[in-house]
């Protein structure tokens, strides 16, 4: 595991402390790991949703190229 040291705003530090006090995170590192995991999952879901909006190209590739 790698250690990362980053500056954060006082608002984020307060939010992290709130997560710990409420039991949603066991410590600061856990809070940040959970946030990054949530962000990564959100990005994956957005990628799937974006892919679903892409046109569904079916058929002969030569015919499709003529339409372009």
PyMOL commands that set and color helices and strands:
alter all, ss='L'
color gray80, all
select helices_A, chain A and resi 10-21+28-53+61-67
alter helices_A, ss='H'
color red, helices_A
deselect
rebuild
show_as cartoon
